[in-house]
Structures are given as structure tokens and as C-alpha cells.
């Protein structure tokens, strides 16, 4: 196992030595885990950004720009910010994504040149940060909320992010949704309010801009967009019906009703007007609103070369009302509809006789009460109204489905025309069809639908929306703000044209709609009338004095404190907010990355591996030596303890230990229960229970804690000899005596002073058979039986099975001693009945459910059972005697048995 570990360790060290970390000037042996380096797998080299003369290298990187040429290799630094999960640009990376880039958990950060990062609380950092933990203490726990370039001029608003340009030195502001402009400071088309929210999705036109209300000013979007009917109305069957003077020409556009019909042209207002008589086609004369110029003429007419070209006859000369007939070479009469003509037909008119007017090259009548022309002859669809100024019939204006001249008279002109209904997508406002209500008019709620009508604002408003009195502009000297007219504008706005216009975005206050005068805390720096969030790189923001210079040792900082640096010049490294000069030694400083080249190397390099290997080998050697010394020491102690035990052990102790073993381990209970301090427990069931539980708990602790058991070996040995039996309190049995409750008396053996008369007959019979040496049982130094306390227990006398033992000679060599009466009576276990407690048996308590009788038959039966138990004990003692030679041998197992009290 040790050999395999050392081999694997050496192989890994060899692999690490093969790799190198390189700058354009130096290479260091070792492997790097940094993600900001390019890796050439063929040479196992990790390259920092720079220009390398070795063109054979072929490094790869997911975000470094690598350029190859015939004589050199260029590894460019990242062009976008990158955060890393570990220090020294290691671990997983998170690359900037062209927006408000936020990173919660980061340990190192790379910012390209002239990029800044924004931490929580508006703290600004610049450049490369190889270890977040080395920033000033108040920055180490902050999350990263944003990164942007400082190349944009003017600076971007808070709704835009500056993106450096690849072609120019200045950057471009990337605007958020809904924002537009060079600095992303105004609402995009269709967005409104201070936050540039999107307008109603079902409205064609609404009140937009930063001062807009977002209310619908036009019609609801309906089937008009589905039908794609540009100048017409969509029917319920999704068909497009063109307005008067319009037709569909697929060669012009994909929309329907996109071209004026033949004989009409589109004027500056988007209406189709009729061409002059004699023109087959015409267009709007440049520089005019509704003047036509002919582009082609009908038969027998010639196009003039004037600026406003017309068609004229080039043959013959006839008076008005006649035309030149070539077949007869004479003048003939025109149609009664014509004032001048080129032929006899009404369609050959060059001018019309009153009350007829020109409609698509024909002279037609018109309604004298409405001015509507009769278009039946021309077969044109839609409504056409007479225009006396041009003596022609023009189509209803754009958006009008139906129009007329109210109270028509020859004196009224075309400009008095009134629309009575509008096509879909238009609102009716004061007889005109408009896309949205003009200033001074508003569209009531729920009226933005087909044929909706704009209504006039209240006189207190110059302009309003939604209701009569919701003002968007007020007459002087009042200013509209929040729908009301006020005498002065609130904070955050400035007066302009009767309206409180909002200040430029990001301003706390302003002096005009385009220039800030004070800035909020989120963008505290006032620069060229705009509020920005950063000072120049080598400056910090002070609440009182504005942007102030950093200490000369810092490249960037957050205050004028020496330990407030956030980046350092080359040759200095950041240490807890302080720029400290460093001698990088071999490899030098890694420019632009803020650390020495050697810092990129994983610390498990060659020297460190070798030192670690030596340390491990020395440690293992010392550990093995200490372990061997400890084992030998313990073995020596074991042998010494075994020898001392064997020297002290005699046959007498053997017999005593065998009796203890039989009573304490085989029988497993005590007749006399004592407390932990050797005193007899209370003579009550409760006292017995408490004493028993204390005794049992003490045994459990000794079993679970061997050290505790070893400390109490002597105490346990004395306890086993002094309490051979214990009462099983689970029997819940009591003995009757003179007291209310009493326990069975202890076993006894007559003392030296007790008379034979006080010894029961059973004891005398057993003594006559066994020849017990009471001196060996008594505890004391004198020759006879010593007095014992009534709470002590006397070991069980030797039974007949020990007669054949070698020790029996000692027993027989001693004569029986006469027992004399004394005041203290010692009881023997062999006594079936106590002389003092003649009403109580010395047998253990009965099991639950059994009944004790004091009859003579029960006494005889008990005597027979006791003798049977003696025979069984004799057999057990014989087996234990056979095992004694092995138990006495000096082995570790017997040492353990001795410690546990078995031997």
C-alpha cells in the first residue's frame, strides 16, 4: 500500500514538471489551473497574453483572440469582462453578455482596458482583480452588478451600455428595449412615459414620448392590417374596397388600393386628383401641392413643352364650341357638354360647359345641393366632389368614405368639403378624416373604433387627452403637469411651451430639457450636463468636491485612503486595498493581470512535491518506530503483571476465586444487596429497588467504560465476596417478620463463640460430612473465626466434591473447632431457616404466580431440591477444576479474564 502511494505520488509530480507557464519572456516549470491562459496541449505550455516568437505553438482558448503568422504568435487579452469562481482567474467562468451583467459569486475578475465594473452600492472598480479577497475590506463581500466600457462620448444613460467599436476609438451605446438616441436617453417610436413603456397593443396611434400619457389617440387596430388595404376599407369578408380614385397595382407595391386610377394623380396630401382634360396621364408638378403636369395626351393632341405641360390641338383653328374635322377640312360643332373640344363626343372635351365639370376626361353634371359629381358615365367607384377652382371633380380626401360640400353654392370652394364617414383606421374630426386627434381635440374613452369621432378640449386646456379637462398643454402662463394646469413645474421637470417637460434621464434636477443641474446618488458624477456613474480611472468621487485624484500608488481607488486601491500599476500587487511592490523573481510580472507569473503555477510543483514526499517518509518511519516501542512496552508490562499475579496466587486464592466465579458469574444474583459505598440498603421494597438500580447502572458503566472498570477491580472483587446473592426485585415479594417489611437474613456460619446448640441441625449435618476449615473462610489475622458485620456475606463452604482436591489435606489436618456462643451470630448459606427469622425462609424470592407454604411437606420438598442443586454444583466445580491449569497459564487472554474478574 505504501509503495503504491509513493509511486502514484512520484508519477503525478513527474507529470507536473513536464508542464510550463510562459510569458513572452520567461517560462516556469509547473501546471496552471487558470482559465485566462491559452493552452498548447502539444507542448503542455500555458501562455499569458502577449507576442511570442515561437510560431510553432498552437494554443487554444475559448475567449482569447489568437493570431498566427510566419514568425510570431499573438495571444490577445480578452475583449470582454470575465468573472471567475476561484482566485487567480480559476474555476468556472462567466463571460459578459452585452447587458446589465450581474454576478453573485465571484473570486476574481478580468476587465479589459478602459472598462469599469459596478459593485453593490455604486462602488467602481477598474482593470484586473486576481483575488477579490485583496480588495479593500468594504468591497470584499459585494456582488457584481454591471460592466461597461468608458469609450462612449457622450456617455450612455442608465438605459444603455457602452460597447467599444472595433473600427473607431469611440464606443456605441447599446440601448435597452423602448429607448433610443445617441445616449439612449429618449423613448423609441411607440413608447411613452419616463420609463418608455410600450403603448396600447390594439391602438394605431397613442400619446407617446417621455412626456406622453400612453392614451390612445387613434383608432383600434382591426381587420385593416389583416386585409392590407392601404387606401380603402376591409369588409366583413376580409375584402378590400378602394376609396374613390384608387386602384390596386401589384407592380407598385404589395398593398391593395395603392395607386390612383387612370386620369388621376396623387397630390401632396395623399389624395387622388383628376388630370386636366386631354391628358391621358399626369403627375404632381414639383414644388406644388396639387398642380398637375401632363405626361401623355389623347389622340390628335400634342404635349406642350411648358413647365406645367398641357395637351393642345395642332391642326386647324376653330372657334369655341367647334373642332377641326380633317375629313371635310372644316370646323364642326362640339358636344353640348364641351366648351372646347377635339371631337363630337363628350369625352373629346378640352373644357366643359357649365354646369358640367371634368371627371376623368369627361364633362359630367354635379348635384347642385351637395356638389357630388355624377360618376355613372365614367364607371368610377367612390364619391367625387366638384372643385370649381379647377373646374373638375376630385375624389373625397384620403380616409373619407363619404363627403360633400354642406349648403353647396357656386361660391363655395372645395376646401369647405366635409367628410361624413371615414374608412377604417381613421377618426372623424371636424369634418375631416384623420389618423389621430389633433391638438385641442381628444378621443373619448371607448371611442377608438371605426368611425370614431374626436371631440374638442375644454377652454382651460390647449391640448388634452382622454377627457375634456385632462390637459397636456395649458395656455400661458400655466404649465400642464399630471393632467392639470399649474403655475410652476414640480421637481424633475422643466417648463416648455405650456408643459412641464421631464428632465433628461438620470437627472435629479435640470436647467433645460437637455441638461442636468444635479445628479442622484446612483449616478453621482455630473459630466457635460449628463449624470454618469464613474469618475476617470485614476480618480474617485467625493460627495463634497466631486472627482478627486487617487493616491499615486493606486491605478484606481474608492477613496483617498492608502488602503483603498482597487487596482495597481505593473510591478505592484494588491494586498488588502494597498498596492505593494513585489520582486517576482524568475518569470517577472504578468502585465495587465495584476500578479507575478509564478502565481499562476499550481502549488504542487517539483520542490514542493519532493519536500512533501520526504516529509511523508519521515513521518511514516517515526510513526512505525513509536508503534513498535509501544507494543514492546505493553508486552513487557503484561509479562510483569502476569508474573506478579502468578507469584501471589496460591491454592487458597484459587478456591476463593472458584467460589466467587460460581456464585457471581454462574448464579448471577446476590442475596444481600448493598449500595455503592458498601452499606446495606433501606429495609423497604423502595430501598431494594433503588439499591438494585444503582448497582446495575454501575455495572453497565463499567462494561461500557473499560478504564472505569479497571479502576474499580479491587472494589468489584470485594463486592463479589461481600454480596454473593441479590434479591430479584421484579418478584415483588416480601417476607413477613416482626417489622412491616424485612429482608431474608444473610447466610451465616456459627462463629467461634457460638454454641452448637444455636446451630441448626442441617448445618451440623453438613459440617460433619465436609470438614470445613472455618479459619480459611474467616477474614482476619488471628487463628479463629473473626466477628463479621451482619451486612457481610460469608463465602459458601467447600462442598463434598472438593474432597479429592489436593487442598483437602489441609482441611483434614485441622481439627474441628468448637463453636461458642457470642452476641454476634454469623449465618451460613447452608441454613435453610434463620434462627432469628424462623418464620422466613432463606430461599430466594418466589417467581410471580407462585405461592409459598410453611407446611412440613414444602420444607421436605425444598430440602430435596436443595440437595439436587448441590449435586449439580459439584459437577460444575469438577469441570472448573479441570480447566484450572489452562486458566493459570500466562496468556493475554487469561490476563483479560483476570482484569474482568473471571480468574
Steps between C-alpha positions, in 0.01 A plus 500: 500500500776744593697410187195566276436838662863608458500387135178690419641806679818489295312455170276798570803710587669397175193600301494841669867561423436445128258801478609864477341840556639758259501871431661639182831529695511210748371149565462338841462127567161410632138460409232772514128477569427858389234535233638829371806333344520340155604133504722326245435129559788381277764675709300513828553875519265756652538843337418843640386773254785642292709453183708179475788441261438124493258466210485121542266535796132431437315602814124491539265714704124546505514878544857618423572629148798308358673619180759293311763624259816363344736628768296570810185422697273760661280406797263792559337574835124442532292776340209453740482484881521153659434397858643184657383278784852467645789737559784542246241477221416137570186288520190549292469825307211733420548715187338841455181484289450855362262613772468573872730211583463394863703236688419392855789266577845591369856481628695667218413733212655613175398838351654604166675832461273802561219277631347560841288283727225602739465325836211521741454849640645662186864413578716518184793269417734502199742258337591147611421368849685167550371451855178655630622448857779756447257786430432754776304344784178682415497349148584132557142391568326695223330348196580609147210682329625650173795545263543745212758682294583864560569567130161658415481878462251626601463238773209258484203548728397237752287346225796429275832316513813626328648250254852571369527531124744288303545770236501824698632622830154584630237252605130462425215499749295182491151607607256298706157416356282809457792745501672679214741784425877538499511472880186286538323790670169524307210265432496292186209526255180370656627526861399757760557633853806542719574128474419482127229235532332342200174654382163325467533193286163549327534869416633649176617830655549599866654777709871413491831647619646550849230758570227284341210340686470180299132572426359393167470792257410297191276210407514147619691257282261266323467324167671792322840347562380152415341612175806709405274759347712817474235743365171329557284307744504131590163335493374228734612244245852645518473660157654840420272769357707787355426864573398731215778545243708201620578159352737210560821474299717204605797646313503798737474322838358196673221704659150526362354831372849649467476697170280778359279390210565616142439873458589575865820581686596506869545846649711602799223408746474148367174560317426394145422805286377500141737575208428795262279429200691360202761327721507125504732510801654760724707550817537758774702797386811532719483774759121507509235335714235415239605632154520233231730474203403279207721211409297369200215632280193358331464464121568804275647695794856608550688528831637848560849567624400739776589433864141407562451301183155483339345333196395728205364456148757541225281503191260767378346789685136512608291706738390380850229243472642363172787271400696450171383202294779372273271295279302807391769754574246708688402588857219301653301540823614343830277304734269722701700396811817657368610855485798402286571158355692285256202301379126459517496269807468620864825323563675723247451813707791725584275708726147456621191713466342601828355333702721213392851427635785272402509146641765270357491681160120523481266788577242390756230661708511551878236529770415863554428446872804287600755549218530124450587413137317241288753224448267258326632589156863441602417177689722613789439374855482734793389856559632797302430866581518803270801729529406830340852635520613242244160433340534129574371227728748383761472188718413524870814566709703207628314305769158630403242247399238764441538877459311805378495880508236608755249761370670481165505813286712604212676744723629229740830339425634150534669584834159506666450132426386295801547128559200326646666160554853368496656179388637260757810631681388865492324721749246770408612837631314818405392363157843356424625142520825488700730232633506655848332790674684828451599736779194641671301187429477170685361154443252401772544171682352210312473702177816369338316289247377521144348843426623632835464873549746743659355757738606851595704558822384731777600865470735464801721262299700564189514126448345210684460125493237256614269765648414869445711613796796262499743760373826422325565866424371817659468861383760742631601558777395153622681171451345157463620230739319178582190611306464829690607855429748635759677831549840330542647161412584238768849365568639279225338701221551828321244735330481509121214609269234489772606155618720372781745292298692232693870553566752295303521143617717433813478865622392604848425850365562683175531845350357398162349191335851403384733590790522381863580732789518238782541119507360214711717278721481210254675713233672769706745644247387801293691501171414738212140538610445124545504284812736201485601237753880523488789742524808453281699185580761667724240701696231432760176683577471722806153617612624852565769562239406263220768299321834500686840344417599162650823442692798475263550129582152407372381453143143531625345549842180566696633774734817690592596236758829317433313170539218581261667393174303272267777448240874560482759588236726227362757391756260550791252251638183568695511401871182585693446823308866605499736490200818325612818477293594143419821338371353220295839339451531256213210543259438864586169684511207401277397830340133589505407212732614648832714206624840334458537228239587251774158557661336314212684177586314246707681468833567127454829568309820298497660631819178486690434146383849388603473667839158347557631157403793525744268621775260211444781243506649647821157515661426139410840389638453682830146368531610140439779533760266645762246228434763222540630657824148523640421135417820379667433715805147362539620144457762551771242645738269206425773243572594677825139519616446133415812399694395702803154347485642148477738561789222620726254235391468194729260215524299679765432795268405253229228350714370845597496617136321182395230563756470862388485383140227250578285739704557827311530381136305174494213573738497870405323657803571617854312409814606810689481824306728784599534854376798629302678601821462157662210584730185293517208656324179606664281213631213588268399396147578853385845479657563166336398639165720807528797296615453248223473766231808682630692172500385415148582847365846476650557163326382642165739793529786264578418285198474801267805678642789249541717764663238545768480125547875469541504771764241310703642146474579489869162644592324246276695212652405607851142550393480149350632350821275707722173458313461158342128521444259772400129529530309502174268793565290414197337226707330767708509262797543587867562293809308542815674566830451705805563807288260605226750401232827318541749320281619145539787471743847452357667162484693424811762271645519463873779703641760376745297619795168358391384172651407191309158533639447815299598328180218344309497130449550531128818697547637245746427221255680672214792594719539140609526392136720776360755595771501868426805700601337808638835669545541507124162664463526760773654836425765611747848431624425295811452127502128463558190631335482876519180687563320627193260781454144389444506654151806296387464176313706188572628303200326172438659206690695245301269225383579124502620508140823665621604195709710362220676833449864535609392775727284259701800384699524836661134482586530163664816586687320755705267377778152627530476798722236538756252771433421725791205724560556873445285806474562513122354218298644432154268316272593238249356450157439137588236596757155447352348712776639785699497458877400864530244493223340164548191607308690593184674263261850574378412384149497765228167680442234313309435563134175688415196274530652260753376462860718419800364262765654441843385136519737217580449349154628813333802503732584141410455567131724802528767290673494245218532775238787656688693173509444462125645843444803407708564203273484728195741741662740214569503415131566865406788521747654190353497653154646824624778308677590327175528839327717653772845417348407684182351790693820537699724523191653842424317594178350829379154343504540394865630847578178640359295247698685596815430870437133423453479298821466151348827372645 
